[in-house]
Amino acid sequence: MDSLILIQGELRSLIRNSLERIIGKSFKKKSNKNMDILLKISIRVISSLIAIQIFNQVKDIPNIKEYTSYVMIGLFVFFFIQEHSNSQILNE
């Protein structure tokens, strides 16, 4: 069962990517391509800094990687089944 558990770096990346998407939705795309690139870089840096702090706070919680892994597996299965059942309903 250890193969179904997130490793430390992946948990940190999951936190960072989630924050990056949440923070990124607060900004509109810039018309200037260079400004848009700078915005994305700054969002990534801020997300990484916040993610490091969150990870440092939660890494010592017993079984946090296991809980996170199982919740994400459950969510994936839920959305997969929901998507599959919706496509079957539409095809009928």
DONU-579902 format. One record per atom (N, C-alpha, C): residue number from 1; atom name; x, y, z. Coordinates in nm, 3 decimals, m for minus. Each point is the difference from the previous one (the first is absolute). Layout:
residues N
+-----+------+---------+---------+---------+
|  nr | atom |    east |   north |      up |
+-----+------+---------+---------+---------+
| NUM |   CA |       X |       Y |       Z |
...
+-----+------+---------+---------+---------+
This chain:
residues 92
+-----+------+---------+---------+---------+
|  nr | atom |    east |   north |      up |
+-----+------+---------+---------+---------+
|   1 |    N |   0.081 |  m0.121 |   0.000 |
|   1 |   CA |  m0.081 |   0.121 |   0.000 |
|   1 |    C |   0.085 |   0.127 |   0.000 |
|   2 |    N |   0.129 |  m0.011 |   0.030 |
|   2 |   CA |   0.084 |   0.119 |   0.001 |
|   2 |    C |   0.011 |   0.064 |  m0.138 |
|   3 |    N |  m0.028 |  m0.076 |  m0.105 |
|   3 |   CA |   0.008 |   0.058 |  m0.135 |
|   3 |    C |  m0.115 |   0.097 |  m0.027 |
|   4 |    N |  m0.104 |   0.001 |   0.084 |
|   4 |   CA |  m0.113 |   0.091 |  m0.017 |
|   4 |    C |   0.013 |   0.125 |   0.087 |
|   5 |    N |   0.117 |   0.022 |   0.059 |
|   5 |   CA |   0.020 |   0.112 |   0.091 |
|   5 |    C |   0.087 |   0.106 |  m0.068 |
|   6 |    N |  m0.040 |   0.126 |   0.010 |
|   6 |   CA |   0.079 |   0.110 |  m0.053 |
|   6 |    C |   0.135 |   0.006 |   0.070 |
|   7 |    N |   0.105 |   0.028 |  m0.077 |
|   7 |   CA |   0.128 |   0.024 |   0.063 |
|   7 |    C |   0.006 |   0.147 |   0.041 |
|   8 |    N |   0.097 |   0.031 |   0.083 |
|   8 |   CA |   0.007 |   0.133 |   0.060 |
|   8 |    C |   0.000 |   0.111 |  m0.105 |
|   9 |    N |   0.081 |  m0.012 |  m0.103 |
|   9 |   CA |   0.008 |   0.104 |  m0.103 |
|   9 |    C |  m0.131 |   0.018 |  m0.076 |
|  10 |    N |  m0.071 |  m0.110 |  m0.022 |
|  10 |   CA |  m0.126 |   0.008 |  m0.072 |
|  10 |    C |  m0.107 |   0.070 |   0.084 |
|  11 |    N |   0.000 |  m0.024 |   0.129 |
|  11 |   CA |  m0.096 |   0.069 |   0.088 |
|  11 |    C |   0.025 |   0.150 |  m0.003 |
|  12 |    N |   0.126 |   0.038 |   0.004 |
|  12 |   CA |   0.036 |   0.142 |  m0.006 |
|  12 |    C |  m0.043 |   0.059 |  m0.135 |
|  13 |    N |   0.022 |  m0.074 |  m0.108 |
|  13 |   CA |  m0.041 |   0.046 |  m0.134 |
|  13 |    C |  m0.151 |   0.011 |  m0.011 |
|  14 |    N |  m0.071 |  m0.093 |   0.060 |
|  14 |   CA |  m0.146 |   0.005 |  m0.002 |
|  14 |    C |  m0.050 |   0.127 |   0.069 |
|  15 |    N |   0.059 |   0.032 |   0.113 |
|  15 |   CA |  m0.038 |   0.122 |   0.073 |
|  15 |    C |   0.032 |   0.122 |  m0.086 |
|  16 |    N |   0.121 |   0.003 |  m0.059 |
|  16 |   CA |   0.042 |   0.115 |  m0.081 |
|  16 |    C |  m0.089 |   0.017 |  m0.123 |
|  17 |    N |  m0.026 |  m0.108 |  m0.070 |
|  17 |   CA |  m0.083 |   0.009 |  m0.121 |
|  17 |    C |  m0.142 |   0.045 |   0.033 |
|  18 |    N |  m0.053 |  m0.048 |   0.111 |
|  18 |   CA |  m0.134 |   0.042 |   0.041 |
|  18 |    C |  m0.002 |   0.149 |   0.030 |
|  19 |    N |   0.098 |   0.045 |   0.075 |
|  19 |   CA |   0.008 |   0.143 |   0.032 |
|  19 |    C |   0.019 |   0.083 |  m0.126 |
|  20 |    N |   0.083 |  m0.048 |  m0.090 |
|  20 |   CA |   0.027 |   0.072 |  m0.124 |
|  20 |    C |  m0.129 |   0.021 |  m0.080 |
|  21 |    N |  m0.082 |  m0.101 |  m0.008 |
|  21 |   CA |  m0.127 |   0.013 |  m0.073 |
|  21 |    C |  m0.097 |   0.093 |   0.072 |
|  22 |    N |  m0.007 |  m0.011 |   0.132 |
|  22 |   CA |  m0.091 |   0.085 |   0.078 |
|  22 |    C |   0.042 |   0.146 |  m0.013 |
|  23 |    N |   0.129 |   0.027 |   0.020 |
|  23 |   CA |   0.050 |   0.137 |  m0.008 |
|  23 |    C |  m0.011 |   0.052 |  m0.143 |
|  24 |    N |   0.033 |  m0.084 |  m0.097 |
|  24 |   CA |  m0.002 |   0.041 |  m0.141 |
|  24 |    C |  m0.138 |   0.041 |  m0.048 |
|  25 |    N |  m0.105 |  m0.058 |   0.058 |
|  25 |   CA |  m0.136 |   0.035 |  m0.041 |
|  25 |    C |  m0.037 |   0.142 |   0.043 |
|  26 |    N |   0.076 |   0.058 |   0.091 |
|  26 |   CA |  m0.028 |   0.135 |   0.048 |
|  26 |    C |   0.046 |   0.108 |  m0.098 |
|  27 |    N |   0.080 |  m0.039 |  m0.099 |
|  27 |   CA |   0.058 |   0.096 |  m0.093 |
|  27 |    C |  m0.052 |  m0.024 |  m0.142 |
|  28 |    N |  m0.017 |   0.109 |  m0.073 |
|  28 |   CA |  m0.037 |  m0.011 |  m0.141 |
|  28 |    C |   0.127 |  m0.014 |  m0.083 |
|  29 |    N |  m0.014 |  m0.068 |  m0.114 |
|  29 |   CA |   0.112 |  m0.015 |  m0.091 |
|  29 |    C |   0.041 |   0.137 |  m0.053 |
|  30 |    N |   0.129 |   0.025 |  m0.002 |
|  30 |   CA |   0.053 |   0.129 |  m0.046 |
|  30 |    C |   0.011 |   0.001 |  m0.151 |
|  31 |    N |  m0.024 |   0.115 |  m0.060 |
|  31 |   CA |   0.008 |   0.013 |  m0.146 |
|  31 |    C |   0.146 |  m0.004 |  m0.047 |
|  32 |    N |   0.089 |   0.049 |   0.083 |
|  32 |   CA |   0.143 |  m0.002 |  m0.030 |
|  32 |    C |   0.054 |  m0.137 |   0.040 |
|  33 |    N |   0.058 |  m0.071 |  m0.095 |
|  33 |   CA |   0.047 |  m0.137 |   0.025 |
|  33 |    C |   0.108 |  m0.004 |   0.108 |
|  34 |    N |   0.090 |   0.096 |   0.000 |
|  34 |   CA |   0.107 |   0.003 |   0.102 |
|  34 |    C |  m0.057 |   0.021 |   0.140 |
|  35 |    N |  m0.099 |   0.088 |   0.010 |
|  35 |   CA |  m0.063 |   0.024 |   0.130 |
|  35 |    C |  m0.074 |  m0.125 |   0.048 |
|  36 |    N |  m0.062 |  m0.072 |  m0.094 |
|  36 |   CA |  m0.070 |  m0.123 |   0.035 |
|  36 |    C |   0.097 |  m0.106 |   0.052 |
|  37 |    N |   0.117 |  m0.009 |  m0.064 |
|  37 |   CA |   0.103 |  m0.095 |   0.045 |
|  37 |    C |   0.049 |   0.038 |   0.139 |
|  38 |    N |   0.026 |   0.128 |   0.022 |
|  38 |   CA |   0.045 |   0.046 |   0.132 |
|  38 |    C |  m0.106 |  m0.026 |   0.107 |
|  39 |    N |  m0.126 |   0.019 |  m0.034 |
|  39 |   CA |  m0.108 |  m0.027 |   0.093 |
|  39 |    C |  m0.001 |  m0.148 |   0.037 |
|  40 |    N |   0.010 |  m0.088 |  m0.099 |
|  40 |   CA |  m0.001 |  m0.144 |   0.026 |
|  40 |    C |   0.120 |  m0.043 |   0.084 |
|  41 |    N |   0.116 |   0.058 |  m0.027 |
|  41 |   CA |   0.119 |  m0.032 |   0.079 |
|  41 |    C |  m0.018 |   0.046 |   0.145 |
|  42 |    N |  m0.052 |   0.121 |   0.017 |
|  42 |   CA |  m0.017 |   0.052 |   0.137 |
|  42 |    C |  m0.104 |  m0.083 |   0.076 |
|  43 |    N |  m0.106 |  m0.041 |  m0.068 |
|  43 |   CA |  m0.101 |  m0.085 |   0.065 |
|  43 |    C |   0.062 |  m0.132 |   0.042 |
|  44 |    N |   0.084 |  m0.057 |  m0.087 |
|  44 |   CA |   0.064 |  m0.127 |   0.033 |
|  44 |    C |   0.094 |   0.013 |   0.120 |
|  45 |    N |   0.076 |   0.108 |   0.005 |
|  45 |   CA |   0.093 |   0.021 |   0.112 |
|  45 |    C |  m0.078 |   0.017 |   0.130 |
|  46 |    N |  m0.103 |   0.083 |  m0.002 |
|  46 |   CA |  m0.081 |   0.021 |   0.121 |
|  46 |    C |  m0.066 |  m0.131 |   0.042 |
|  47 |    N |  m0.052 |  m0.075 |  m0.096 |
|  47 |   CA |  m0.063 |  m0.129 |   0.030 |
|  47 |    C |   0.100 |  m0.096 |   0.062 |
|  48 |    N |   0.122 |  m0.001 |  m0.053 |
|  48 |   CA |   0.104 |  m0.087 |   0.054 |
|  48 |    C |   0.036 |   0.038 |   0.142 |
|  49 |    N |   0.012 |   0.129 |   0.026 |
|  49 |   CA |   0.034 |   0.045 |   0.137 |
|  49 |    C |  m0.109 |  m0.038 |   0.099 |
|  50 |    N |  m0.125 |   0.021 |  m0.039 |
|  50 |   CA |  m0.112 |  m0.036 |   0.087 |
|  50 |    C |  m0.006 |  m0.151 |   0.018 |
|  51 |    N |   0.021 |  m0.074 |  m0.109 |
|  51 |   CA |  m0.006 |  m0.146 |   0.006 |
|  51 |    C |   0.107 |  m0.057 |   0.093 |
|  52 |    N |   0.118 |   0.058 |  m0.003 |
|  52 |   CA |   0.107 |  m0.045 |   0.090 |
|  52 |    C |  m0.042 |   0.019 |   0.145 |
|  53 |    N |  m0.060 |   0.114 |   0.031 |
|  53 |   CA |  m0.044 |   0.026 |   0.137 |
|  53 |    C |  m0.111 |  m0.096 |   0.041 |
|  54 |    N |  m0.097 |  m0.022 |  m0.089 |
|  54 |   CA |  m0.109 |  m0.094 |   0.031 |
|  54 |    C |   0.057 |  m0.140 |   0.018 |
|  55 |    N |   0.088 |  m0.041 |  m0.092 |
|  55 |   CA |   0.058 |  m0.134 |   0.008 |
|  55 |    C |   0.076 |  m0.018 |   0.130 |
|  56 |    N |   0.078 |   0.099 |   0.039 |
|  56 |   CA |   0.075 |  m0.009 |   0.127 |
|  56 |    C |  m0.093 |  m0.015 |   0.120 |
|  57 |    N |  m0.119 |   0.058 |  m0.009 |
|  57 |   CA |  m0.097 |  m0.010 |   0.110 |
|  57 |    C |  m0.068 |  m0.137 |   0.004 |
|  58 |    N |  m0.027 |  m0.059 |  m0.117 |
|  58 |   CA |  m0.078 |  m0.125 |  m0.004 |
|  58 |    C |   0.084 |  m0.126 |  m0.011 |
|  59 |    N |   0.129 |   0.013 |  m0.033 |
|  59 |   CA |   0.080 |  m0.120 |  m0.026 |
|  59 |    C |   0.015 |  m0.090 |   0.122 |
|  60 |    N |  m0.013 |   0.055 |   0.119 |
|  60 |   CA |   0.015 |  m0.080 |   0.122 |
|  60 |    C |  m0.132 |  m0.060 |   0.048 |
|  61 |    N |  m0.110 |   0.030 |  m0.067 |
|  61 |   CA |  m0.128 |  m0.060 |   0.036 |
|  61 |    C |   0.006 |  m0.147 |  m0.041 |
|  62 |    N |  m0.025 |  m0.089 |   0.094 |
|  62 |   CA |   0.009 |  m0.143 |  m0.033 |
|  62 |    C |  m0.093 |  m0.037 |  m0.115 |
|  63 |    N |   0.051 |  m0.074 |  m0.094 |
|  63 |   CA |  m0.075 |  m0.055 |  m0.113 |
|  63 |    C |  m0.058 |   0.104 |  m0.095 |
|  64 |    N |   0.050 |   0.123 |   0.001 |
|  64 |   CA |  m0.057 |   0.104 |  m0.087 |
|  64 |    C |   0.013 |  m0.038 |  m0.146 |
|  65 |    N |   0.114 |  m0.059 |  m0.039 |
|  65 |   CA |   0.018 |  m0.040 |  m0.140 |
|  65 |    C |  m0.099 |  m0.109 |  m0.038 |
|  66 |    N |  m0.023 |  m0.093 |   0.091 |
|  66 |   CA |  m0.094 |  m0.108 |  m0.027 |
|  66 |    C |  m0.141 |   0.054 |  m0.014 |
|  67 |    N |  m0.041 |   0.086 |   0.094 |
|  67 |   CA |  m0.136 |   0.056 |  m0.005 |
|  67 |    C |  m0.021 |   0.080 |  m0.129 |
|  68 |    N |   0.097 |   0.083 |  m0.033 |
|  68 |   CA |  m0.010 |   0.081 |  m0.121 |
|  68 |    C |  m0.009 |  m0.090 |  m0.123 |
|  69 |    N |   0.083 |  m0.103 |  m0.004 |
|  69 |   CA |  m0.001 |  m0.093 |  m0.115 |
|  69 |    C |  m0.135 |  m0.067 |  m0.014 |
|  70 |    N |  m0.053 |  m0.052 |   0.109 |
|  70 |   CA |  m0.127 |  m0.072 |  m0.007 |
|  70 |    C |  m0.117 |   0.092 |  m0.034 |
|  71 |    N |   0.003 |   0.122 |   0.052 |
|  71 |   CA |  m0.106 |   0.097 |  m0.033 |
|  71 |    C |   0.005 |   0.033 |  m0.149 |
|  72 |    N |   0.120 |   0.022 |  m0.053 |
|  72 |   CA |   0.012 |   0.033 |  m0.143 |
|  72 |    C |  m0.039 |  m0.118 |  m0.088 |
|  73 |    N |   0.035 |  m0.122 |   0.041 |
|  73 |   CA |  m0.043 |  m0.118 |  m0.076 |
|  73 |    C |  m0.152 |  m0.009 |   0.001 |
|  74 |    N |  m0.060 |   0.022 |   0.118 |
|  74 |   CA |  m0.145 |  m0.002 |   0.011 |
|  74 |    C |  m0.066 |   0.106 |  m0.085 |
|  75 |    N |   0.055 |   0.120 |  m0.002 |
|  75 |   CA |  m0.055 |   0.107 |  m0.082 |
|  75 |    C |   0.010 |  m0.033 |  m0.148 |
|  76 |    N |   0.113 |  m0.056 |  m0.040 |
|  76 |   CA |   0.016 |  m0.039 |  m0.140 |
|  76 |    C |  m0.104 |  m0.104 |  m0.039 |
|  77 |    N |  m0.017 |  m0.101 |   0.083 |
|  77 |   CA |  m0.098 |  m0.105 |  m0.030 |
|  77 |    C |  m0.141 |   0.061 |  m0.007 |
|  78 |    N |  m0.032 |   0.088 |   0.094 |
|  78 |   CA |  m0.130 |   0.066 |   0.001 |
|  78 |    C |  m0.024 |   0.075 |  m0.132 |
|  79 |    N |   0.097 |   0.085 |  m0.040 |
|  79 |   CA |  m0.016 |   0.078 |  m0.123 |
|  79 |    C |   0.000 |  m0.089 |  m0.123 |
|  80 |    N |   0.080 |  m0.106 |   0.001 |
|  80 |   CA |   0.002 |  m0.093 |  m0.112 |
|  80 |    C |  m0.136 |  m0.066 |  m0.018 |
|  81 |    N |  m0.056 |  m0.050 |   0.111 |
|  81 |   CA |  m0.132 |  m0.064 |  m0.006 |
|  81 |    C |  m0.106 |   0.101 |  m0.042 |
|  82 |    N |   0.005 |   0.120 |   0.056 |
|  82 |   CA |  m0.097 |   0.104 |  m0.034 |
|  82 |    C |   0.009 |   0.033 |  m0.150 |
|  83 |    N |   0.120 |   0.015 |  m0.051 |
|  83 |   CA |   0.019 |   0.031 |  m0.141 |
|  83 |    C |  m0.047 |  m0.115 |  m0.088 |
|  84 |    N |   0.032 |  m0.121 |   0.041 |
|  84 |   CA |  m0.038 |  m0.117 |  m0.078 |
|  84 |    C |  m0.152 |  m0.018 |  m0.001 |
|  85 |    N |  m0.062 |   0.020 |   0.115 |
|  85 |   CA |  m0.147 |  m0.015 |   0.005 |
|  85 |    C |  m0.070 |   0.112 |  m0.077 |
|  86 |    N |   0.056 |   0.122 |   0.001 |
|  86 |   CA |  m0.057 |   0.110 |  m0.077 |
|  86 |    C |   0.010 |  m0.026 |  m0.148 |
|  87 |    N |   0.110 |  m0.058 |  m0.046 |
|  87 |   CA |   0.014 |  m0.027 |  m0.143 |
|  87 |    C |  m0.094 |  m0.111 |  m0.044 |
|  88 |    N |  m0.027 |  m0.096 |   0.089 |
|  88 |   CA |  m0.094 |  m0.107 |  m0.033 |
|  88 |    C |  m0.142 |   0.055 |  m0.010 |
|  89 |    N |  m0.034 |   0.090 |   0.091 |
|  89 |   CA |  m0.134 |   0.061 |  m0.002 |
|  89 |    C |  m0.018 |   0.080 |  m0.128 |
|  90 |    N |   0.103 |   0.075 |  m0.041 |
|  90 |   CA |  m0.010 |   0.082 |  m0.120 |
|  90 |    C |  m0.009 |  m0.086 |  m0.126 |
|  91 |    N |   0.060 |  m0.118 |   0.002 |
|  91 |   CA |   0.000 |  m0.087 |  m0.117 |
|  91 |    C |  m0.129 |  m0.078 |  m0.014 |
|  92 |    N |  m0.084 |  m0.003 |   0.102 |
|  92 |   CA |  m0.126 |  m0.076 |  m0.006 |
|  92 |    C |  m0.109 |   0.074 |  m0.072 |
+-----+------+---------+---------+---------+
